[in-house]
Amino acid sequence: MDATYILLVLTGAGASFITFCLMRFPHIRRARFQPFGAFSLLASFSTALVIFIMSVLAVYAQAISH
C-alpha cells in the first residue's frame, strides 16, 4: 500500500476518534455547544464508525481507480 493511502486512513481514523470524543465528552466542545450534554455511547461509537468506514471506502475507491 502506498504511503498516501496509509496517511488517508490515519486521517480518517483521527477524524473518527475526534468525532467520538466531541460527541461523548461535552466539556471539550466549544462553549456554545456544551449545554447540549453528552450523546449515548452507542450513538457516539456508531457515528465514529460511520466516519471511519467512509474514509476507508474513499481510500479503497481511490486505489481501484489507479
C-alpha positions, 0 to 999 in steps of 0.5 A: 500500500502506498504511503498516501493511502496509509496517511488517508486512513490515519486521517480518517481514523483521527477524524473518527476518534475526534468525532467520538470524543466531541460527541461523548465528552461535552466539556471539550466542545466549544462553549456554545455547544456544551449545554447540549450534554453528552450523546449515548455511547452507542450513538457516539461509537456508531457515528465514529464508525460511520466516519471511519468506514467512509474514509476507508471506502474513499481510500479503497475507491481511490486505489481501484481507480489507479 
